[in-house]
Amino acid sequence: MNVSHRFVIITAVFITCLITANIIAVKPISFGGLPAAIVIFPISYIFGDILTEVYGYRLARRVIWLGFACNLLAVIAIWIGQLLPPASVWQGQEAYKSILGFTPRILFASFLAYVVGEFSNSFVLAKMKIATKGRWLWTRTIGSTIVGEGLDAAIFITIVYIGRFSLSFIGIAILTHWLVKTGYEAVATPFTYAVVNFLKRKEAIDTYDYETNFNPFLI
């Protein structure tokens, strides 16, 4: 299928949200110790829902892997930038390391959580669309987010926090992240409806994944 400029825009927003979230996640905010990424990361799930709902799992799968590749490229560029010797007049090297530096543990947790969470989100939405025969979009967007964001939070927080904090603290952190991000999706439901209806009308497409191979590694 030929993709339109609208598909390109949705893809660009999805990837921009993902990369931006990973950069600003280093800053915790006063609300429950959540990372600053909370303001934008859930938007990637919203646009992931839009991609799957309108264009189907096949194209969403390509976008998810494209997001992975772009995020990896950004990480490599930031790492190289850290290694390059700073100019003598620049005093921000330590700040650069503190804000943009990544540990292998956090990188592994971030990439694994992203892949599992996004593919779970897309898979659940596609299957629920078939089960509901295209009705009740809100059940799919929220239901898929409950699964995707739940797995994302559980994987990332467990890997990063295990051995450093108690299991009860880890459990509370996972629950807090999960509830806030799912609530974000629920509040954004009218926006999701508006974008989905607009795209379906303009693209004249409404994909159902009846015969789709849901293997996430099949590109």
MIMAR-341242 format. One record per residue (C-alpha): residue number from 1; y, z negated, x negated. Coordinates in nm, 4 decimals, always signed. Each point is the difference from the previous one (the first is absolute). Layout:
BEGIN
{nr->NUM; yy->Y; zz->Z; xx->X}
...
This chain:
BEGIN
{nr->1; yy->+0.0000; zz->+0.0000; xx->+0.0000}
{nr->2; yy->+0.3523; zz->+0.0806; xx->-0.1157}
{nr->3; yy->+0.2151; zz->-0.3090; xx->-0.0373}
{nr->4; yy->+0.3595; zz->-0.0098; xx->+0.1159}
{nr->5; yy->+0.3142; zz->-0.1502; xx->-0.1489}
{nr->6; yy->-0.0475; zz->-0.2922; xx->+0.2404}
{nr->7; yy->-0.3347; zz->-0.0819; xx->-0.1602}
{nr->8; yy->+0.1639; zz->+0.0133; xx->-0.3437}
{nr->9; yy->+0.2731; zz->-0.2408; xx->+0.1161}
{nr->10; yy->-0.2535; zz->-0.2475; xx->+0.1428}
{nr->11; yy->-0.1979; zz->+0.0183; xx->-0.3252}
{nr->12; yy->+0.3128; zz->-0.0544; xx->-0.2099}
{nr->13; yy->+0.1009; zz->-0.3066; xx->+0.2012}
{nr->14; yy->-0.3528; zz->-0.1426; xx->-0.0229}
{nr->15; yy->-0.0134; zz->+0.0334; xx->-0.3792}
{nr->16; yy->+0.3574; zz->-0.1204; xx->-0.0495}
{nr->17; yy->-0.0752; zz->-0.3165; xx->+0.1980}
{nr->18; yy->-0.3138; zz->-0.0607; xx->-0.2044}
{nr->19; yy->+0.1629; zz->+0.0383; xx->-0.3416}
{nr->20; yy->+0.3121; zz->-0.1940; xx->+0.0996}
{nr->21; yy->-0.2113; zz->-0.2854; xx->+0.1355}
{nr->22; yy->-0.1917; zz->-0.0294; xx->-0.3254}
{nr->23; yy->+0.3231; zz->-0.0187; xx->-0.2008}
{nr->24; yy->+0.1783; zz->-0.2634; xx->+0.2109}
{nr->25; yy->-0.3130; zz->-0.2071; xx->+0.0695}
{nr->26; yy->+0.0727; zz->-0.2053; xx->-0.3133}
{nr->27; yy->+0.2738; zz->-0.1908; xx->+0.1833}
{nr->28; yy->-0.1165; zz->-0.2792; xx->+0.2344}
{nr->29; yy->+0.2308; zz->-0.0815; xx->+0.2894}
{nr->30; yy->+0.0700; zz->-0.3381; xx->+0.1547}
{nr->31; yy->-0.1890; zz->+0.0816; xx->+0.3200}
{nr->32; yy->-0.3522; zz->-0.1278; xx->-0.0620}
{nr->33; yy->+0.0024; zz->+0.1226; xx->-0.3602}
{nr->34; yy->-0.0575; zz->+0.3554; xx->+0.1201}
{nr->35; yy->+0.0842; zz->+0.2798; xx->-0.2449}
{nr->36; yy->+0.3134; zz->+0.2069; xx->+0.0530}
{nr->37; yy->-0.2339; zz->+0.2947; xx->+0.0595}
{nr->38; yy->-0.0531; zz->-0.1343; xx->+0.3521}
{nr->39; yy->+0.3155; zz->+0.1867; xx->+0.1057}
{nr->40; yy->-0.1506; zz->+0.3411; xx->-0.0756}
{nr->41; yy->-0.3758; zz->-0.0114; xx->-0.0685}
{nr->42; yy->-0.1001; zz->-0.0200; xx->+0.3698}
{nr->43; yy->+0.1924; zz->+0.3236; xx->+0.0543}
{nr->44; yy->-0.2620; zz->+0.1778; xx->-0.2107}
{nr->45; yy->-0.2597; zz->-0.1125; xx->+0.2538}
{nr->46; yy->+0.2175; zz->+0.1197; xx->+0.2874}
{nr->47; yy->+0.0309; zz->+0.3434; xx->-0.1555}
{nr->48; yy->-0.3689; zz->-0.0069; xx->-0.0886}
{nr->49; yy->-0.0682; zz->-0.0523; xx->+0.3714}
{nr->50; yy->+0.2273; zz->+0.2915; xx->+0.0848}
{nr->51; yy->-0.1779; zz->+0.2273; xx->-0.2483}
{nr->52; yy->-0.3449; zz->-0.0797; xx->+0.1371}
{nr->53; yy->+0.1027; zz->+0.0063; xx->+0.3658}
{nr->54; yy->+0.1718; zz->+0.3382; xx->-0.0210}
{nr->55; yy->-0.1625; zz->+0.1874; xx->-0.2886}
{nr->56; yy->-0.3390; zz->-0.1685; xx->-0.0179}
{nr->57; yy->-0.2026; zz->-0.1911; xx->-0.2563}
{nr->58; yy->-0.0534; zz->+0.2999; xx->-0.2306}
{nr->59; yy->+0.3671; zz->+0.0458; xx->-0.0816}
{nr->60; yy->+0.0653; zz->-0.3743; xx->+0.0026}
{nr->61; yy->-0.2740; zz->-0.0361; xx->-0.2626}
{nr->62; yy->+0.1772; zz->+0.2482; xx->-0.2263}
{nr->63; yy->+0.3303; zz->-0.1835; xx->+0.0413}
{nr->64; yy->-0.1609; zz->-0.3366; xx->-0.0776}
{nr->65; yy->-0.1402; zz->+0.1346; xx->-0.3270}
{nr->66; yy->+0.3293; zz->+0.1729; xx->-0.0759}
{nr->67; yy->+0.1721; zz->-0.3357; xx->+0.0470}
{nr->68; yy->-0.2514; zz->-0.1568; xx->-0.2380}
{nr->69; yy->+0.0678; zz->+0.2681; xx->-0.2628}
{nr->70; yy->+0.3794; zz->-0.0264; xx->+0.0349}
{nr->71; yy->-0.0145; zz->-0.3783; xx->-0.0262}
{nr->72; yy->-0.2174; zz->+0.0273; xx->-0.3112}
{nr->73; yy->+0.2485; zz->+0.2443; xx->-0.1520}
{nr->74; yy->+0.2857; zz->-0.2418; xx->+0.0712}
{nr->75; yy->-0.1914; zz->-0.2869; xx->-0.1623}
{nr->76; yy->-0.0738; zz->+0.2090; xx->-0.3112}
{nr->77; yy->+0.3656; zz->+0.1048; xx->-0.0286}
{nr->78; yy->+0.1193; zz->-0.3604; xx->+0.0353}
{nr->79; yy->-0.2530; zz->-0.1150; xx->-0.2608}
{nr->80; yy->+0.1092; zz->+0.2690; xx->-0.2473}
{nr->81; yy->+0.3622; zz->-0.0935; xx->+0.0655}
{nr->82; yy->-0.0854; zz->-0.3585; xx->-0.0899}
{nr->83; yy->-0.1633; zz->+0.1064; xx->-0.3267}
{nr->84; yy->+0.2908; zz->+0.2148; xx->-0.1155}
{nr->85; yy->+0.2296; zz->-0.1864; xx->-0.2422}
{nr->86; yy->+0.3229; zz->-0.1042; xx->+0.1749}
{nr->87; yy->+0.3427; zz->+0.1047; xx->-0.1251}
{nr->88; yy->+0.1759; zz->-0.2655; xx->-0.2064}
{nr->89; yy->+0.2811; zz->-0.0246; xx->+0.2574}
{nr->90; yy->-0.2396; zz->-0.0677; xx->+0.2880}
{nr->91; yy->-0.0892; zz->-0.3627; xx->+0.0709}
{nr->92; yy->-0.2271; zz->+0.0487; xx->+0.2991}
{nr->93; yy->-0.3425; zz->+0.0455; xx->-0.1614}
{nr->94; yy->-0.1348; zz->-0.3373; xx->+0.1062}
{nr->95; yy->+0.1365; zz->+0.0482; xx->+0.3520}
{nr->96; yy->-0.1687; zz->+0.3417; xx->+0.0083}
{nr->97; yy->-0.3331; zz->-0.1566; xx->-0.0949}
{nr->98; yy->+0.0453; zz->-0.2827; xx->+0.2513}
{nr->99; yy->+0.0883; zz->+0.2222; xx->+0.2956}
{nr->100; yy->-0.1918; zz->+0.3207; xx->-0.0672}
{nr->101; yy->-0.2847; zz->-0.1245; xx->-0.2167}
{nr->102; yy->-0.3524; zz->+0.0005; xx->+0.1437}
{nr->103; yy->-0.3073; zz->-0.1959; xx->-0.0970}
{nr->104; yy->-0.3388; zz->+0.1757; xx->+0.0189}
{nr->105; yy->-0.1146; zz->-0.2528; xx->+0.2590}
{nr->106; yy->+0.2911; zz->+0.0713; xx->+0.2351}
{nr->107; yy->-0.0332; zz->+0.3753; xx->-0.0472}
{nr->108; yy->-0.3712; zz->-0.0071; xx->+0.0807}
{nr->109; yy->+0.0615; zz->-0.2167; xx->+0.3065}
{nr->110; yy->+0.2842; zz->+0.2221; xx->+0.1190}
{nr->111; yy->-0.1860; zz->+0.3292; xx->-0.0332}
{nr->112; yy->-0.3244; zz->-0.1314; xx->+0.1498}
{nr->113; yy->+0.1788; zz->-0.1640; xx->+0.2930}
{nr->114; yy->+0.1966; zz->+0.3185; xx->+0.0668}
{nr->115; yy->-0.3025; zz->+0.2299; xx->+0.0057}
{nr->116; yy->-0.2167; zz->-0.2303; xx->+0.2136}
{nr->117; yy->+0.2823; zz->-0.0942; xx->+0.2363}
{nr->118; yy->+0.1376; zz->+0.3487; xx->+0.0595}
{nr->119; yy->-0.3371; zz->+0.1679; xx->+0.0452}
{nr->120; yy->-0.1155; zz->-0.2752; xx->+0.2357}
{nr->121; yy->+0.3198; zz->+0.0361; xx->+0.1983}
{nr->122; yy->-0.0385; zz->+0.3772; xx->+0.0302}
{nr->123; yy->-0.3722; zz->-0.0178; xx->+0.0806}
{nr->124; yy->+0.0418; zz->-0.2598; xx->+0.2757}
{nr->125; yy->+0.2875; zz->+0.1892; xx->+0.1600}
{nr->126; yy->-0.1882; zz->+0.3311; xx->-0.0021}
{nr->127; yy->-0.3115; zz->-0.1581; xx->+0.1531}
{nr->128; yy->+0.2014; zz->-0.1915; xx->+0.2603}
{nr->129; yy->+0.1784; zz->+0.3187; xx->+0.1013}
{nr->130; yy->-0.3342; zz->+0.1583; xx->+0.0818}
{nr->131; yy->-0.1217; zz->-0.3127; xx->+0.1786}
{nr->132; yy->+0.3162; zz->-0.0273; xx->+0.2129}
{nr->133; yy->+0.0207; zz->+0.3779; xx->+0.0533}
{nr->134; yy->+0.3519; zz->+0.0019; xx->-0.1335}
{nr->135; yy->+0.1338; zz->-0.2662; xx->+0.2348}
{nr->136; yy->+0.1692; zz->-0.3302; xx->-0.0826}
{nr->137; yy->+0.1475; zz->+0.0928; xx->-0.3361}
{nr->138; yy->+0.1216; zz->-0.3567; xx->-0.0508}
{nr->139; yy->-0.3581; zz->-0.1283; xx->-0.0095}
{nr->140; yy->-0.0782; zz->+0.2367; xx->-0.2855}
{nr->141; yy->+0.3091; zz->-0.0640; xx->-0.2077}
{nr->142; yy->-0.0248; zz->-0.3768; xx->+0.0297}
{nr->143; yy->-0.3798; zz->-0.0139; xx->-0.0120}
{nr->144; yy->-0.0193; zz->+0.2123; xx->-0.3148}
{nr->145; yy->+0.2746; zz->-0.2058; xx->-0.1620}
{nr->146; yy->-0.1838; zz->-0.3230; xx->+0.0726}
{nr->147; yy->-0.2968; zz->+0.1349; xx->-0.1965}
{nr->148; yy->+0.1897; zz->+0.1852; xx->-0.2742}
{nr->149; yy->+0.2656; zz->-0.2604; xx->-0.0706}
{nr->150; yy->-0.2577; zz->-0.2772; xx->+0.0233}
{nr->151; yy->-0.2184; zz->+0.1583; xx->-0.2660}
{nr->152; yy->+0.3019; zz->+0.0867; xx->-0.2137}
{nr->153; yy->+0.1285; zz->-0.3587; xx->+0.0043}
{nr->154; yy->-0.3444; zz->-0.1535; xx->-0.0507}
{nr->155; yy->-0.0849; zz->+0.2189; xx->-0.3005}
{nr->156; yy->+0.3368; zz->-0.0162; xx->-0.1747}
{nr->157; yy->+0.0697; zz->-0.3709; xx->+0.0439}
{nr->158; yy->-0.3560; zz->-0.1067; xx->-0.0802}
{nr->159; yy->-0.0150; zz->+0.1971; xx->-0.3253}
{nr->160; yy->+0.3467; zz->-0.1074; xx->-0.1150}
{nr->161; yy->-0.0205; zz->-0.3670; xx->+0.1077}
{nr->162; yy->-0.3654; zz->-0.0911; xx->-0.0526}
{nr->163; yy->-0.0392; zz->-0.2581; xx->-0.2755}
{nr->164; yy->+0.3706; zz->-0.0816; xx->+0.0110}
{nr->165; yy->+0.0364; zz->-0.1545; xx->+0.3433}
{nr->166; yy->-0.2271; zz->-0.1859; xx->+0.2399}
{nr->167; yy->-0.2071; zz->+0.1887; xx->+0.2536}
{nr->168; yy->+0.1977; zz->-0.1587; xx->+0.2832}
{nr->169; yy->+0.3267; zz->+0.1283; xx->-0.1482}
{nr->170; yy->-0.1501; zz->+0.3470; xx->-0.0428}
{nr->171; yy->-0.1202; zz->-0.0036; xx->+0.3609}
{nr->172; yy->+0.3429; zz->-0.0965; xx->+0.1305}
{nr->173; yy->+0.1666; zz->+0.2674; xx->-0.2133}
{nr->174; yy->-0.2375; zz->+0.2679; xx->+0.1309}
{nr->175; yy->+0.0534; zz->-0.1092; xx->+0.3590}
{nr->176; yy->+0.3791; zz->-0.0060; xx->-0.0393}
{nr->177; yy->+0.0121; zz->+0.3482; xx->-0.1518}
{nr->178; yy->-0.2380; zz->+0.1343; xx->+0.2624}
{nr->179; yy->+0.1887; zz->-0.1408; xx->+0.2978}
{nr->180; yy->+0.3450; zz->+0.1027; xx->-0.1242}
{nr->181; yy->-0.1046; zz->+0.3568; xx->-0.0801}
{nr->182; yy->-0.1901; zz->+0.0402; xx->+0.3273}
{nr->183; yy->+0.2980; zz->-0.1398; xx->+0.1892}
{nr->184; yy->+0.2200; zz->+0.2525; xx->-0.1789}
{nr->185; yy->-0.2220; zz->+0.2808; xx->+0.1278}
{nr->186; yy->+0.0041; zz->-0.1354; xx->+0.3533}
{nr->187; yy->+0.3808; zz->-0.0197; xx->+0.0055}
{nr->188; yy->+0.0208; zz->+0.3563; xx->-0.1344}
{nr->189; yy->-0.2255; zz->+0.1379; xx->+0.2766}
{nr->190; yy->+0.2863; zz->+0.1698; xx->+0.1919}
{nr->191; yy->+0.1042; zz->+0.1783; xx->-0.3212}
{nr->192; yy->-0.3591; zz->+0.1108; xx->-0.0615}
{nr->193; yy->-0.0269; zz->+0.1345; xx->+0.3549}
{nr->194; yy->+0.3252; zz->+0.1928; xx->-0.0386}
{nr->195; yy->-0.0998; zz->+0.1636; xx->-0.3296}
{nr->196; yy->-0.3557; zz->+0.0799; xx->+0.1131}
{nr->197; yy->+0.1164; zz->+0.1570; xx->+0.3269}
{nr->198; yy->+0.2684; zz->+0.1987; xx->-0.1814}
{nr->199; yy->-0.2443; zz->+0.1361; xx->-0.2573}
{nr->200; yy->-0.2681; zz->+0.0864; xx->+0.2527}
{nr->201; yy->+0.2562; zz->+0.1919; xx->+0.2033}
{nr->202; yy->+0.1593; zz->+0.1819; xx->-0.2933}
{nr->203; yy->-0.3232; zz->+0.0675; xx->-0.1891}
{nr->204; yy->-0.2005; zz->+0.0803; xx->+0.3137}
{nr->205; yy->-0.2866; zz->-0.1993; xx->-0.1485}
{nr->206; yy->-0.1986; zz->-0.3085; xx->+0.0966}
{nr->207; yy->-0.2977; zz->-0.0379; xx->-0.2317}
{nr->208; yy->-0.3289; zz->-0.1662; xx->+0.0977}
{nr->209; yy->-0.2466; zz->-0.0659; xx->-0.2830}
{nr->210; yy->-0.3167; zz->+0.0794; xx->+0.1922}
{nr->211; yy->-0.1774; zz->+0.1787; xx->-0.2851}
{nr->212; yy->+0.1822; zz->-0.1529; xx->-0.2945}
{nr->213; yy->-0.1849; zz->-0.1250; xx->-0.3057}
{nr->214; yy->+0.1588; zz->-0.3411; xx->-0.0542}
{nr->215; yy->-0.1084; zz->-0.0311; xx->-0.3619}
{nr->216; yy->+0.3236; zz->-0.1175; xx->-0.1668}
{nr->217; yy->-0.0929; zz->+0.1707; xx->-0.3266}
{nr->218; yy->-0.0380; zz->+0.3440; xx->+0.1581}
{nr->219; yy->+0.3265; zz->+0.1758; xx->-0.0829}
